[in-house]
Each structure stands twice: as structure tokens, then as C-alpha cells.
Amino acid sequence: MTTLELKDGNVWAVRGDLDMQSVPEVLGQAGKIMEADSEQVLDLGEVSRIDTAGLACLIELLRDARENDLSLRFQNIPARMRAVARVCGLEGILPKDAFQRLPAYASGSPSSGDLP
């Protein structure tokens, strides 16, 4: 089960998988975030698995936040999520420093010893 819970102040935690099966549930819970009147933070550190549907969910949340004049940013972005964003050409939705820690194989230049 995937949950979206208020962790502390303006920080929301996504816990569980962020994939095709869980995206409708997460988007349904995200209305709580859009009711805020200050910057909100989505902590992704407890996302156990993500696929392209999960990445699309994050884009939708950013779009909804923008439509509601709300600032939304991500923190604790898992390496796998950064890799999926890069492969999809969507790294622009994540903070620039999120890509500084990517292993070489995620940037398209595998070499021996780089693969997990």
C-alpha cells in the first residue's frame, strides 16, 4: 500500500511504490497538499519502487501545484527515480543537484564495474 502523509509542517512523505497501480491512490490523496498556502515539500526518500507512471504522477503534481499557485519541491530523490527521469528526458523536473550523484551507467556510458 502506498501512502501520502504529512510528516512535519509542510513536508509530505510518499511511502511505498510509486507505480501504475498506486498512482491513482497517490493523486487522490494529493488534494491535501493543494489546499496549503505555503511552499510544500514532497519527501520521496521512502519510495521503494518507481516506474514511468510514477514519474508522470510527479509531473502532474507539479502541474496541479502551479495551477493552484503553490510552490512544490521534491527532496530525498532516490537514485532509481533520477535514472528513470534521465532516461525519459525529464530530469528538468527534478533539482539539478539530483543528477550529480548518478552512477556512470545511468548517463548512458556503461563500463565494467559500473553496473549494480
Biopython code that builds the backbone (N, CA, C, O; Angstrom):
import numpy as np
from Bio.PDB.StructureBuilder import StructureBuilder

atoms = [
    (1, "MET", "N", (0.844, -1.194, 0.000)),
    (1, "MET", "CA", (0.000, 0.000, 0.000)),
    (1, "MET", "C", (0.879, 1.244, 0.000)),
    (1, "MET", "O", (1.851, 1.325, 0.751)),
    (2, "THR", "N", (0.543, 2.193, -0.826)),
    (2, "THR", "CA", (1.279, 3.446, -0.923)),
    (2, "THR", "C", (0.491, 4.526, -0.206)),
    (2, "THR", "O", (-0.726, 4.630, -0.354)),
    (3, "THR", "N", (1.204, 5.327, 0.574)),
    (3, "THR", "CA", (0.541, 6.393, 1.305)),
    (3, "THR", "C", (1.232, 7.724, 1.067)),
    (3, "THR", "O", (2.413, 7.780, 0.727)),
    (4, "LEU", "N", (0.482, 8.778, 1.250)),
    (4, "LEU", "CA", (0.983, 10.141, 1.225)),
    (4, "LEU", "C", (0.551, 10.754, 2.543)),
    (4, "LEU", "O", (-0.639, 10.960, 2.782)),
    (5, "GLU", "N", (1.527, 11.046, 3.402)),
    (5, "GLU", "CA", (1.215, 11.513, 4.749)),
    (5, "GLU", "C", (1.993, 12.766, 5.092)),
    (5, "GLU", "O", (3.130, 12.945, 4.655)),
    (6, "LEU", "N", (1.365, 13.642, 5.885)),
    (6, "LEU", "CA", (2.054, 14.821, 6.395)),
    (6, "LEU", "C", (3.068, 14.341, 7.422)),
    (6, "LEU", "O", (2.716, 13.701, 8.412)),
    (7, "LYS", "N", (4.315, 14.657, 7.173)),
    (7, "LYS", "CA", (5.414, 14.187, 8.004)),
    (7, "LYS", "C", (5.740, 15.217, 9.079)),
    (7, "LYS", "O", (5.873, 14.883, 10.256)),
    (8, "ASP", "N", (5.867, 16.469, 8.659)),
    (8, "ASP", "CA", (6.251, 17.521, 9.591)),
    (8, "ASP", "C", (6.032, 18.879, 8.939)),
    (8, "ASP", "O", (6.623, 19.162, 7.897)),
    (9, "GLY", "N", (5.207, 19.710, 9.522)),
    (9, "GLY", "CA", (4.979, 21.055, 8.993)),
    (9, "GLY", "C", (4.469, 21.055, 7.574)),
    (9, "GLY", "O", (3.282, 20.832, 7.333)),
    (10, "ASN", "N", (5.368, 21.306, 6.624)),
    (10, "ASN", "CA", (4.990, 21.366, 5.214)),
    (10, "ASN", "C", (5.630, 20.234, 4.407)),
    (10, "ASN", "O", (5.682, 20.299, 3.179)),
    (11, "VAL", "N", (6.116, 19.200, 5.094)),
    (11, "VAL", "CA", (6.787, 18.082, 4.427)),
    (11, "VAL", "C", (5.857, 16.869, 4.395)),
    (11, "VAL", "O", (5.374, 16.406, 5.428)),
    (12, "TRP", "N", (5.624, 16.373, 3.186)),
    (12, "TRP", "CA", (4.762, 15.214, 2.946)),
    (12, "TRP", "C", (5.631, 14.045, 2.517)),
    (12, "TRP", "O", (6.551, 14.230, 1.721)),
    (13, "ALA", "N", (5.370, 12.863, 3.014)),
    (13, "ALA", "CA", (6.150, 11.679, 2.666)),
    (13, "ALA", "C", (5.320, 10.724, 1.821)),
    (13, "ALA", "O", (4.178, 10.402, 2.149)),
    (14, "VAL", "N", (5.925, 10.281, 0.722)),
    (14, "VAL", "CA", (5.342, 9.205, -0.078)),
    (14, "VAL", "C", (6.021, 7.934, 0.399)),
    (14, "VAL", "O", (7.247, 7.831, 0.376)),
    (15, "ARG", "N", (5.225, 6.969, 0.830)),
    (15, "ARG", "CA", (5.767, 5.703, 1.331)),
    (15, "ARG", "C", (5.207, 4.555, 0.504)),
    (15, "ARG", "O", (3.994, 4.409, 0.360)),
    (16, "GLY", "N", (6.115, 3.741, -0.041)),
    (16, "GLY", "CA", (5.698, 2.587, -0.832)),
    (16, "GLY", "C", (6.079, 2.756, -2.289)),
    (16, "GLY", "O", (6.948, 3.558, -2.632)),
    (17, "ASP", "N", (5.420, 1.993, -3.139)),
    (17, "ASP", "CA", (5.691, 2.034, -4.576)),
    (17, "ASP", "C", (4.999, 3.234, -5.199)),
    (17, "ASP", "O", (3.908, 3.626, -4.786)),
    (18, "LEU", "N", (5.641, 3.802, -6.187)),
    (18, "LEU", "CA", (5.029, 4.866, -6.977)),
    (18, "LEU", "C", (5.015, 4.349, -8.408)),
    (18, "LEU", "O", (5.920, 4.611, -9.201)),
    (19, "ASP", "N", (3.948, 3.602, -8.712)),
    (19, "ASP", "CA", (3.872, 2.912, -9.993)),
    (19, "ASP", "C", (2.454, 2.961, -10.536)),
    (19, "ASP", "O", (1.575, 3.606, -9.965)),
    (20, "MET", "N", (2.250, 2.273, -11.638)),
    (20, "MET", "CA", (0.962, 2.304, -12.323)),
    (20, "MET", "C", (-0.208, 1.956, -11.388)),
    (20, "MET", "O", (-1.282, 2.549, -11.490)),
    (21, "GLN", "N", (0.000, 1.014, -10.497)),
    (21, "GLN", "CA", (-1.080, 0.606, -9.599)),
    (21, "GLN", "C", (-1.354, 1.633, -8.504)),
    (21, "GLN", "O", (-2.505, 1.798, -8.099)),
    (22, "SER", "N", (-0.341, 2.317, -8.023)),
    (22, "SER", "CA", (-0.517, 3.219, -6.882)),
    (22, "SER", "C", (-0.776, 4.675, -7.257)),
    (22, "SER", "O", (-1.239, 5.449, -6.419)),
    (23, "VAL", "N", (-0.488, 5.060, -8.492)),
    (23, "VAL", "CA", (-0.634, 6.458, -8.890)),
    (23, "VAL", "C", (-2.048, 7.007, -8.640)),
    (23, "VAL", "O", (-2.161, 8.102, -8.089)),
    (24, "PRO", "N", (-3.118, 6.317, -9.009)),
    (24, "PRO", "CA", (-4.450, 6.880, -8.737)),
    (24, "PRO", "C", (-4.668, 7.151, -7.244)),
    (24, "PRO", "O", (-5.272, 8.158, -6.874)),
    (25, "GLU", "N", (-4.183, 6.265, -6.407)),
    (25, "GLU", "CA", (-4.316, 6.443, -4.958)),
    (25, "GLU", "C", (-3.546, 7.677, -4.489)),
    (25, "GLU", "O", (-4.061, 8.477, -3.708)),
    (26, "VAL", "N", (-2.314, 7.826, -4.968)),
    (26, "VAL", "CA", (-1.491, 8.970, -4.571)),
    (26, "VAL", "C", (-2.107, 10.271, -5.054)),
    (26, "VAL", "O", (-2.174, 11.244, -4.302)),
    (27, "LEU", "N", (-2.556, 10.297, -6.299)),
    (27, "LEU", "CA", (-3.182, 11.510, -6.822)),
    (27, "LEU", "C", (-4.454, 11.849, -6.045)),
    (27, "LEU", "O", (-4.758, 13.022, -5.829)),
    (28, "GLY", "N", (-5.186, 10.839, -5.632)),
    (28, "GLY", "CA", (-6.384, 11.068, -4.829)),
    (28, "GLY", "C", (-6.069, 11.680, -3.473)),
    (28, "GLY", "O", (-6.820, 12.514, -2.968)),
    (29, "GLN", "N", (-4.963, 11.262, -2.892)),
    (29, "GLN", "CA", (-4.538, 11.783, -1.597)),
    (29, "GLN", "C", (-3.884, 13.168, -1.705)),
    (29, "GLN", "O", (-3.811, 13.900, -0.718)),
    (30, "ALA", "N", (-3.412, 13.524, -2.903)),
    (30, "ALA", "CA", (-2.649, 14.758, -3.093)),
    (30, "ALA", "C", (-3.473, 16.024, -2.947)),
    (30, "ALA", "O", (-2.912, 17.114, -2.834)),
    (31, "GLY", "N", (-4.786, 15.902, -2.946)),
    (31, "GLY", "CA", (-5.624, 17.082, -2.741)),
    (31, "GLY", "C", (-5.292, 17.796, -1.447)),
    (31, "GLY", "O", (-5.458, 19.011, -1.343)),
    (32, "LYS", "N", (-4.820, 17.042, -0.454)),
    (32, "LYS", "CA", (-4.441, 17.633, 0.833)),
    (32, "LYS", "C", (-3.306, 18.631, 0.653)),
    (32, "LYS", "O", (-3.277, 19.671, 1.310)),
    (33, "ILE", "N", (-2.383, 18.317, -0.227)),
    (33, "ILE", "CA", (-1.247, 19.205, -0.470)),
    (33, "ILE", "C", (-1.710, 20.487, -1.139)),
    (33, "ILE", "O", (-1.246, 21.573, -0.793)),
    (34, "MET", "N", (-2.613, 20.369, -2.085)),
    (34, "MET", "CA", (-3.044, 21.519, -2.869)),
    (34, "MET", "C", (-3.855, 22.520, -2.057)),
    (34, "MET", "O", (-4.084, 23.640, -2.513)),
    (35, "GLU", "N", (-4.291, 22.139, -0.867)),
    (35, "GLU", "CA", (-5.042, 23.047, -0.002)),
    (35, "GLU", "C", (-4.132, 23.984, 0.777)),
    (35, "GLU", "O", (-4.617, 24.922, 1.410)),
    (36, "ALA", "N", (-2.833, 23.753, 0.748)),
    (36, "ALA", "CA", (-1.881, 24.548, 1.531)),
    (36, "ALA", "C", (-1.727, 25.946, 0.936)),
    (36, "ALA", "O", (-2.088, 26.194, -0.215)),
    (37, "ASP", "N", (-1.182, 26.851, 1.746)),
    (37, "ASP", "CA", (-0.970, 28.214, 1.271)),
    (37, "ASP", "C", (0.506, 28.638, 1.333)),
    (37, "ASP", "O", (0.825, 29.821, 1.212)),
    (38, "SER", "N", (1.376, 27.682, 1.516)),
    (38, "SER", "CA", (2.812, 27.979, 1.528)),
    (38, "SER", "C", (3.543, 26.876, 0.769)),
    (38, "SER", "O", (2.934, 25.897, 0.338)),
    (39, "GLU", "N", (4.858, 27.045, 0.611)),
    (39, "GLU", "CA", (5.629, 26.025, -0.092)),
    (39, "GLU", "C", (5.451, 24.671, 0.591)),
    (39, "GLU", "O", (5.471, 24.567, 1.818)),
    (40, "GLN", "N", (5.279, 23.642, -0.229)),
    (40, "GLN", "CA", (5.152, 22.279, 0.273)),
    (40, "GLN", "C", (6.309, 21.443, -0.278)),
    (40, "GLN", "O", (6.820, 21.707, -1.366)),
    (41, "VAL", "N", (6.707, 20.442, 0.486)),
    (41, "VAL", "CA", (7.824, 19.586, 0.124)),
    (41, "VAL", "C", (7.324, 18.153, 0.063)),
    (41, "VAL", "O", (6.625, 17.692, 0.965)),
    (42, "LEU", "N", (7.679, 17.463, -0.988)),
    (42, "LEU", "CA", (7.328, 16.056, -1.140)),
    (42, "LEU", "C", (8.598, 15.237, -0.938)),
    (42, "LEU", "O", (9.500, 15.254, -1.775)),
    (43, "ASP", "N", (8.656, 14.523, 0.179)),
    (43, "ASP", "CA", (9.817, 13.702, 0.523)),
    (43, "ASP", "C", (9.648, 12.344, -0.144)),
    (43, "ASP", "O", (8.705, 11.608, 0.149)),
    (44, "LEU", "N", (10.575, 12.019, -1.047)),
    (44, "LEU", "CA", (10.491, 10.790, -1.828)),
    (44, "LEU", "C", (11.452, 9.716, -1.331)),
    (44, "LEU", "O", (11.643, 8.697, -1.995)),
    (45, "GLY", "N", (12.049, 9.938, -0.181)),
    (45, "GLY", "CA", (13.054, 9.021, 0.344)),
    (45, "GLY", "C", (12.539, 7.641, 0.687)),
    (45, "GLY", "O", (13.325, 6.697, 0.760)),
    (46, "GLU", "N", (11.238, 7.493, 0.901)),
    (46, "GLU", "CA", (10.674, 6.196, 1.258)),
    (46, "GLU", "C", (9.922, 5.539, 0.099)),
    (46, "GLU", "O", (9.147, 4.605, 0.302)),
    (47, "VAL", "N", (10.159, 6.037, -1.120)),
    (47, "VAL", "CA", (9.585, 5.397, -2.309)),
    (47, "VAL", "C", (10.430, 4.158, -2.575)),
    (47, "VAL", "O", (11.637, 4.252, -2.802)),
    (48, "SER", "N", (9.794, 3.016, -2.545)),
    (48, "SER", "CA", (10.534, 1.768, -2.708)),
    (48, "SER", "C", (10.725, 1.376, -4.170)),
    (48, "SER", "O", (11.698, 0.700, -4.503)),
    (49, "ARG", "N", (9.819, 1.785, -5.037)),
    (49, "ARG", "CA", (9.900, 1.443, -6.458)),
    (49, "ARG", "C", (9.168, 2.510, -7.240)),
    (49, "ARG", "O", (8.134, 3.013, -6.800)),
    (50, "ILE", "N", (9.705, 2.861, -8.413)),
    (50, "ILE", "CA", (9.037, 3.839, -9.274)),
    (50, "ILE", "C", (9.132, 3.365, -10.722)),
    (50, "ILE", "O", (10.111, 2.737, -11.123)),
    (51, "ASP", "N", (8.101, 3.679, -11.490)),
    (51, "ASP", "CA", (8.137, 3.426, -12.926)),
    (51, "ASP", "C", (7.750, 4.722, -13.633)),
    (51, "ASP", "O", (7.627, 5.766, -12.992)),
    (52, "THR", "N", (7.560, 4.661, -14.930)),
    (52, "THR", "CA", (7.249, 5.879, -15.671)),
    (52, "THR", "C", (5.906, 6.482, -15.260)),
    (52, "THR", "O", (5.729, 7.698, -15.339)),
    (53, "ALA", "N", (4.964, 5.658, -14.824)),
    (53, "ALA", "CA", (3.685, 6.185, -14.335)),
    (53, "ALA", "C", (3.909, 7.004, -13.066)),
    (53, "ALA", "O", (3.259, 8.029, -12.863)),
    (54, "GLY", "N", (4.822, 6.556, -12.219)),
    (54, "GLY", "CA", (5.160, 7.303, -11.009)),
    (54, "GLY", "C", (5.779, 8.642, -11.342)),
    (54, "GLY", "O", (5.474, 9.649, -10.703)),
    (55, "LEU", "N", (6.644, 8.658, -12.338)),
    (55, "LEU", "CA", (7.255, 9.914, -12.771)),
    (55, "LEU", "C", (6.194, 10.847, -13.348)),
    (55, "LEU", "O", (6.213, 12.050, -13.089)),
    (56, "ALA", "N", (5.274, 10.292, -14.127)),
    (56, "ALA", "CA", (4.173, 11.091, -14.664)),
    (56, "ALA", "C", (3.319, 11.666, -13.536)),
    (56, "ALA", "O", (2.807, 12.780, -13.650)),
    (57, "CYS", "N", (3.164, 10.917, -12.456)),
    (57, "CYS", "CA", (2.419, 11.379, -11.287)),
    (57, "CYS", "C", (3.089, 12.623, -10.693)),
    (57, "CYS", "O", (2.408, 13.585, -10.337)),
    (58, "LEU", "N", (4.414, 12.603, -10.588)),
    (58, "LEU", "CA", (5.137, 13.751, -10.046)),
    (58, "LEU", "C", (4.962, 14.974, -10.928)),
    (58, "LEU", "O", (4.807, 16.090, -10.431)),
    (59, "ILE", "N", (4.987, 14.764, -12.237)),
    (59, "ILE", "CA", (4.771, 15.872, -13.167)),
    (59, "ILE", "C", (3.369, 16.439, -12.995)),
    (59, "ILE", "O", (3.178, 17.655, -13.007)),
    (60, "GLU", "N", (2.398, 15.559, -12.837)),
    (60, "GLU", "CA", (1.016, 16.008, -12.627)),
    (60, "GLU", "C", (0.883, 16.803, -11.328)),
    (60, "GLU", "O", (0.179, 17.813, -11.285)),
    (61, "LEU", "N", (1.553, 16.352, -10.278)),
    (61, "LEU", "CA", (1.515, 17.085, -9.007)),
    (61, "LEU", "C", (2.126, 18.470, -9.162)),
    (61, "LEU", "O", (1.599, 19.438, -8.616)),
    (62, "LEU", "N", (3.222, 18.581, -9.894)),
    (62, "LEU", "CA", (3.834, 19.890, -10.138)),
    (62, "LEU", "C", (2.895, 20.795, -10.926)),
    (62, "LEU", "O", (2.778, 21.985, -10.636)),
    (63, "ARG", "N", (2.231, 20.225, -11.921)),
    (63, "ARG", "CA", (1.276, 20.991, -12.726)),
    (63, "ARG", "C", (0.110, 21.478, -11.876)),
    (63, "ARG", "O", (-0.291, 22.639, -11.962)),
    (64, "ASP", "N", (-0.428, 20.584, -11.055)),
    (64, "ASP", "CA", (-1.534, 20.956, -10.166)),
    (64, "ASP", "C", (-1.114, 22.042, -9.186)),
    (64, "ASP", "O", (-1.871, 22.976, -8.921)),
    (65, "ALA", "N", (0.091, 21.916, -8.651)),
    (65, "ALA", "CA", (0.599, 22.925, -7.714)),
    (65, "ALA", "C", (0.692, 24.283, -8.412)),
    (65, "ALA", "O", (0.281, 25.305, -7.863)),
    (66, "ARG", "N", (1.233, 24.276, -9.621)),
    (66, "ARG", "CA", (1.363, 25.530, -10.378)),
    (66, "ARG", "C", (-0.016, 26.149, -10.623)),
    (66, "ARG", "O", (-0.183, 27.361, -10.488)),
    (67, "GLU", "N", (-1.001, 25.325, -10.983)),
    (67, "GLU", "CA", (-2.360, 25.827, -11.224)),
    (67, "GLU", "C", (-2.988, 26.396, -9.957)),
    (67, "GLU", "O", (-3.872, 27.250, -10.028)),
    (68, "ASN", "N", (-2.532, 25.921, -8.792)),
    (68, "ASN", "CA", (-3.054, 26.397, -7.513)),
    (68, "ASN", "C", (-2.137, 27.446, -6.877)),
    (68, "ASN", "O", (-2.267, 27.747, -5.691)),
    (69, "ASP", "N", (-1.208, 28.004, -7.667)),
    (69, "ASP", "CA", (-0.240, 28.995, -7.176)),
    (69, "ASP", "C", (0.474, 28.519, -5.919)),
    (69, "ASP", "O", (0.638, 29.266, -4.955)),
    (70, "LEU", "N", (0.887, 27.279, -5.953)),
    (70, "LEU", "CA", (1.563, 26.658, -4.825)),
    (70, "LEU", "C", (2.958, 26.229, -5.246)),
    (70, "LEU", "O", (3.148, 25.693, -6.338)),
    (71, "SER", "N", (3.926, 26.464, -4.385)),
    (71, "SER", "CA", (5.285, 26.007, -4.653)),
    (71, "SER", "C", (5.427, 24.588, -4.100)),
    (71, "SER", "O", (5.157, 24.340, -2.925)),
    (72, "LEU", "N", (5.849, 23.671, -4.951)),
    (72, "LEU", "CA", (6.043, 22.281, -4.550)),
    (72, "LEU", "C", (7.432, 21.861, -4.995)),
    (72, "LEU", "O", (7.805, 22.044, -6.154)),
    (73, "ARG", "N", (8.196, 21.297, -4.069)),
    (73, "ARG", "CA", (9.516, 20.796, -4.443)),
    (73, "ARG", "C", (9.700, 19.403, -3.876)),
    (73, "ARG", "O", (8.998, 18.987, -2.953)),
    (74, "PHE", "N", (10.659, 18.692, -4.448)),
    (74, "PHE", "CA", (10.938, 17.313, -4.053)),
    (74, "PHE", "C", (12.238, 17.256, -3.257)),
    (74, "PHE", "O", (13.154, 18.044, -3.490)),
    (75, "GLN", "N", (12.307, 16.329, -2.331)),
    (75, "GLN", "CA", (13.550, 16.093, -1.594)),
    (75, "GLN", "C", (13.757, 14.596, -1.423)),
    (75, "GLN", "O", (12.821, 13.808, -1.560)),
    (76, "ASN", "N", (14.994, 14.212, -1.122)),
    (76, "ASN", "CA", (15.375, 12.804, -0.922)),
    (76, "ASN", "C", (14.966, 11.940, -2.117)),
    (76, "ASN", "O", (14.308, 10.910, -1.972)),
    (77, "ILE", "N", (15.375, 12.392, -3.288)),
    (77, "ILE", "CA", (15.018, 11.708, -4.525)),
    (77, "ILE", "C", (15.877, 10.462, -4.686)),
    (77, "ILE", "O", (17.100, 10.574, -4.778)),
    (78, "PRO", "N", (15.270, 9.271, -4.722)),
    (78, "PRO", "CA", (16.052, 8.038, -4.871)),
    (78, "PRO", "C", (16.802, 7.995, -6.202)),
    (78, "PRO", "O", (16.337, 8.539, -7.204)),
    (79, "ALA", "N", (17.961, 7.347, -6.199)),
    (79, "ALA", "CA", (18.790, 7.235, -7.402)),
    (79, "ALA", "C", (18.005, 6.617, -8.551)),
    (79, "ALA", "O", (18.139, 7.052, -9.694)),
    (80, "ARG", "N", (17.190, 5.614, -8.263)),
    (80, "ARG", "CA", (16.410, 4.951, -9.316)),
    (80, "ARG", "C", (15.448, 5.936, -9.980)),
    (80, "ARG", "O", (15.240, 5.883, -11.192)),
    (81, "MET", "N", (14.862, 6.831, -9.186)),
    (81, "MET", "CA", (13.942, 7.820, -9.723)),
    (81, "MET", "C", (14.692, 8.809, -10.619)),
    (81, "MET", "O", (14.194, 9.190, -11.678)),
    (82, "ARG", "N", (15.870, 9.215, -10.201)),
    (82, "ARG", "CA", (16.678, 10.117, -11.023)),
    (82, "ARG", "C", (17.030, 9.446, -12.350)),
    (82, "ARG", "O", (17.007, 10.084, -13.402)),
    (83, "ALA", "N", (17.356, 8.145, -12.289)),
    (83, "ALA", "CA", (17.710, 7.408, -13.504)),
    (83, "ALA", "C", (16.517, 7.314, -14.454)),
    (83, "ALA", "O", (16.675, 7.490, -15.662)),
    (84, "VAL", "N", (15.328, 7.038, -13.922)),
    (84, "VAL", "CA", (14.119, 6.955, -14.754)),
    (84, "VAL", "C", (13.851, 8.313, -15.396)),
    (84, "VAL", "O", (13.522, 8.384, -16.580)),
    (85, "ALA", "N", (13.989, 9.390, -14.626)),
    (85, "ALA", "CA", (13.764, 10.739, -15.167)),
    (85, "ALA", "C", (14.755, 11.047, -16.278)),
    (85, "ALA", "O", (14.387, 11.619, -17.304)),
    (86, "ARG", "N", (16.007, 10.670, -16.077)),
    (86, "ARG", "CA", (17.023, 10.945, -17.093)),
    (86, "ARG", "C", (16.724, 10.159, -18.374)),
    (86, "ARG", "O", (16.785, 10.718, -19.469)),
    (87, "VAL", "N", (16.407, 8.887, -18.246)),
    (87, "VAL", "CA", (16.121, 8.053, -19.418)),
    (87, "VAL", "C", (14.922, 8.608, -20.187)),
    (87, "VAL", "O", (14.888, 8.551, -21.416)),
    (88, "CYS", "N", (13.951, 9.139, -19.468)),
    (88, "CYS", "CA", (12.746, 9.683, -20.105)),
    (88, "CYS", "C", (12.947, 11.119, -20.602)),
    (88, "CYS", "O", (12.046, 11.699, -21.208)),
    (89, "GLY", "N", (14.129, 11.690, -20.344)),
    (89, "GLY", "CA", (14.385, 13.064, -20.754)),
    (89, "GLY", "C", (13.644, 14.082, -19.913)),
    (89, "GLY", "O", (13.350, 15.182, -20.382)),
    (90, "LEU", "N", (13.338, 13.723, -18.666)),
    (90, "LEU", "CA", (12.550, 14.592, -17.795)),
    (90, "LEU", "C", (13.322, 15.057, -16.567)),
    (90, "LEU", "O", (12.720, 15.445, -15.565)),
    (91, "GLU", "N", (14.640, 15.022, -16.635)),
    (91, "GLU", "CA", (15.408, 15.408, -15.461)),
    (91, "GLU", "C", (15.178, 16.858, -15.061)),
    (91, "GLU", "O", (15.502, 17.239, -13.936)),
    (92, "GLY", "N", (14.626, 17.676, -15.956)),
    (92, "GLY", "CA", (14.345, 19.072, -15.650)),
    (92, "GLY", "C", (13.302, 19.260, -14.555)),
    (92, "GLY", "O", (13.210, 20.344, -13.978)),
    (93, "ILE", "N", (12.509, 18.222, -14.254)),
    (93, "ILE", "CA", (11.502, 18.373, -13.200)),
    (93, "ILE", "C", (12.105, 18.177, -11.822)),
    (93, "ILE", "O", (11.487, 18.515, -10.813)),
    (94, "LEU", "N", (13.313, 17.630, -11.779)),
    (94, "LEU", "CA", (13.976, 17.371, -10.505)),
    (94, "LEU", "C", (15.089, 18.390, -10.304)),
    (94, "LEU", "O", (15.599, 18.939, -11.280)),
    (95, "PRO", "N", (15.474, 18.652, -9.064)),
    (95, "PRO", "CA", (16.553, 19.618, -8.819)),
    (95, "PRO", "C", (17.829, 19.206, -9.550)),
    (95, "PRO", "O", (18.128, 18.020, -9.684)),
    (96, "LYS", "N", (18.567, 20.195, -10.014)),
    (96, "LYS", "CA", (19.790, 19.916, -10.770)),
    (96, "LYS", "C", (20.779, 19.068, -9.975)),
    (96, "LYS", "O", (21.448, 18.212, -10.553)),
    (97, "ASP", "N", (20.885, 19.283, -8.688)),
    (97, "ASP", "CA", (21.853, 18.517, -7.898)),
    (97, "ASP", "C", (21.444, 17.057, -7.733)),
    (97, "ASP", "O", (22.240, 16.246, -7.259)),
    (98, "ALA", "N", (20.225, 16.714, -8.113)),
    (98, "ALA", "CA", (19.784, 15.321, -8.022)),
    (98, "ALA", "C", (20.564, 14.436, -8.976)),
    (98, "ALA", "O", (20.626, 13.222, -8.784)),
    (99, "PHE", "N", (21.160, 15.027, -10.003)),
    (99, "PHE", "CA", (21.855, 14.240, -11.015)),
    (99, "PHE", "C", (23.358, 14.168, -10.788)),
    (99, "PHE", "O", (24.055, 13.472, -11.528)),
    (100, "GLN", "N", (23.861, 14.852, -9.809)),
    (100, "GLN", "CA", (25.288, 14.819, -9.536)),
    (100, "GLN", "C", (25.720, 13.483, -8.954)),
    (100, "GLN", "O", (26.894, 13.124, -9.055)),
    (101, "ARG", "N", (24.822, 12.754, -8.359)),
    (101, "ARG", "CA", (25.177, 11.507, -7.701)),
    (101, "ARG", "C", (24.838, 10.273, -8.535)),
    (101, "ARG", "O", (24.932, 9.152, -8.036)),
    (102, "LEU", "N", (24.445, 10.458, -9.795)),
    (102, "LEU", "CA", (24.102, 9.317, -10.642)),
    (102, "LEU", "C", (25.346, 8.533, -11.033)),
    (102, "LEU", "O", (26.371, 9.129, -11.363)),
    (103, "PRO", "N", (25.271, 7.220, -11.002)),
    (103, "PRO", "CA", (26.402, 6.425, -11.484)),
    (103, "PRO", "C", (26.553, 6.579, -12.994)),
    (103, "PRO", "O", (25.612, 6.979, -13.679)),
    (104, "ALA", "N", (27.721, 6.267, -13.501)),
    (104, "ALA", "CA", (28.022, 6.449, -14.924)),
    (104, "ALA", "C", (27.054, 5.695, -15.822)),
    (104, "ALA", "O", (26.695, 6.204, -16.884)),
    (105, "TYR", "N", (26.614, 4.488, -15.432)),
    (105, "TYR", "CA", (25.747, 3.704, -16.317)),
    (105, "TYR", "C", (24.410, 4.374, -16.540)),
    (105, "TYR", "O", (23.776, 4.123, -17.564)),
    (106, "ALA", "N", (23.949, 5.221, -15.622)),
    (106, "ALA", "CA", (22.655, 5.890, -15.781)),
    (106, "ALA", "C", (22.737, 6.999, -16.814)),
    (106, "ALA", "O", (21.709, 7.428, -17.338)),
    (107, "SER", "N", (23.938, 7.471, -17.118)),
    (107, "SER", "CA", (24.062, 8.538, -18.106)),
    (107, "SER", "C", (24.317, 7.993, -19.497)),
    (107, "SER", "O", (24.576, 8.755, -20.427)),
    (108, "GLY", "N", (24.246, 6.662, -19.647)),
    (108, "GLY", "CA", (24.346, 6.064, -20.957)),
    (108, "GLY", "C", (25.757, 5.630, -21.335)),
    (108, "GLY", "O", (26.006, 5.310, -22.497)),
    (109, "SER", "N", (26.681, 5.613, -20.386)),
    (109, "SER", "CA", (28.048, 5.208, -20.712)),
    (109, "SER", "C", (28.504, 4.106, -19.769)),
    (109, "SER", "O", (29.333, 4.337, -18.888)),
    (110, "PRO", "N", (27.954, 2.894, -19.958)),
    (110, "PRO", "CA", (28.324, 1.805, -19.059)),
    (110, "PRO", "C", (29.775, 1.389, -19.258)),
    (110, "PRO", "O", (30.310, 1.439, -20.366)),
    (111, "SER", "N", (30.379, 0.988, -18.186)),
    (111, "SER", "CA", (31.709, 0.404, -18.247)),
    (111, "SER", "C", (31.784, -0.679, -17.202)),
    (111, "SER", "O", (30.963, -0.714, -16.285)),
    (112, "SER", "N", (32.736, -1.548, -17.321)),
    (112, "SER", "CA", (32.817, -2.654, -16.368)),
    (112, "SER", "C", (32.949, -2.110, -14.957)),
    (112, "SER", "O", (33.710, -1.176, -14.707)),
    (113, "GLY", "N", (32.213, -2.692, -14.055)),
    (113, "GLY", "CA", (32.244, -2.273, -12.667)),
    (113, "GLY", "C", (31.207, -1.237, -12.317)),
    (113, "GLY", "O", (30.968, -1.006, -11.132)),
    (114, "ASP", "N", (30.572, -0.596, -13.293)),
    (114, "ASP", "CA", (29.568, 0.419, -13.010)),
    (114, "ASP", "C", (28.192, -0.161, -12.736)),
    (114, "ASP", "O", (27.381, 0.457, -12.047)),
    (115, "LEU", "N", (27.925, -1.340, -13.270)),
    (115, "LEU", "CA", (26.590, -1.902, -13.122)),
    (115, "LEU", "C", (26.400, -2.457, -11.730)),
    (115, "LEU", "O", (27.323, -3.026, -11.148)),
    (116, "PRO", "N", (25.192, -2.290, -11.190)),
    (116, "PRO", "CA", (24.941, -2.777, -9.815)),
    (116, "PRO", "C", (24.988, -4.278, -9.740)),
    (116, "PRO", "O", (24.800, -4.849, -8.666)),
]
sb = StructureBuilder()
sb.init_structure("model")
sb.init_model(0)
sb.init_chain("A")
sb.init_seg("    ")
for serial, (resi, resn, name, xyz) in enumerate(atoms, 1):
    if name == "N":
        sb.init_residue(resn, " ", resi, " ")
    sb.init_atom(name, np.array(xyz, "f"), 0.0, 1.0, " ", f" {name:<3s}", serial, name[0])
structure = sb.get_structure()
